[in-house]
Structure formats: structure tokens, C-alpha cells
């Protein structure tokens, strides 16, 4: 089994992984942290899909996708923090002034879970951010201390997932999800932002 992680430039693959089951739905497409709250609420039905299509054509795209034999099986949102709502989030602290990238929202398709896809997504996201000159990458997972996390709330990842990829806890946050505190995990990439 060979998992390949690529930038999320193919809209249909993003839609397969994080698009709503009904095209007229006003949820998901992983927009809540990617665009401002006002725009997120205003985007309804096909307009949400069209906005994601636009994001897929931008540089950098809105995330990374894990492929298994060219089939999209996993998603993770990844973007420079300055262009996400994390830039203004009062519950997730800023550690310093580095132009860090944020890694959030994991989704693995049913039938493909427990096959290392989340780990491949983190590794692929780190590699992509590093290629793009990110000085560091952050995640904001739950610190569940090995306890079971409700699957719908596990989208932010777990502390152990990030630790297995070399991230370390950089700060506490004021955010709690499904009863678990979220922590700021960080990996220094030792690169400088390309201009």
C-alpha cells in the first residue's frame, strides 16, 4: 500500500472528501477556519462549492489530499496562518511573529481508516509547507491523553498524532473540543519564508 500526498488542486477530489452529501447543503467543505466567519455563514449551497473551486486554483491551495492508487482517501487543511481565522482567534495563542502555517481538519474516508492515512497526511503537509518555505507548522489538536474522542470531533487531530510526526507542545490554548483541551503543537522547519 503506497499513500501519496499531493496539494489539493483538484476540486472534485476535495468535494469527495469534505463536500456535503447534498449539493444544496450549507455546511462543511472545510471553510470555517479558511474564510472569515461572515463569508462562511453567507456561502450557501452551490456558492460554497464554487468558493472551494476558487481556493483549489489559488497558490497555495486549501490543503493536501492523500491518495491510495490515485483514489482520494484523506484530506487535511493546510495554509499560512495569516490567511486563516486562526490569525484572529483569541483562544489559540500566537507563539511569536514567524509566518507559520496551520494544519487542521483531518478527514479519512470510511473504509480507509486505521491504515496510517492521518500520519501520511501530517508528513505530506509538513513536506509541502517546508517546500514552500514555511519556517514552522502548527496544529491545534485535542489532548485526549489516550481516551476515545468522538469521531466527529476528532477532525482536529490528537496530540499523539502530531507528536508521532515530531511536533512538540508549544502552548496551552483556551479552546476545548468534546471535553478535551486543545493544545498548540509546533514543528520548526528551519526554513525562511520565500518571497
Secondary structure, DSSP 8 states (H G I E B T S, - for coil): --EEEEES--HHHHHHHHS-SSTT--S-TT-TTTS-HHHHHH--THHHHHHHHHHHHSSS-SEEEEEETTEEEEEEEEEEGGGSGGGT-SSS---SS---EEEEEEEE-TTSTTSSHHHHHHHHHHHHHHHTT-SEEEE--B--TT----GGGGGG-BHHHHHHTT-EEEEEEEEEETTEEEEEEEEE-------
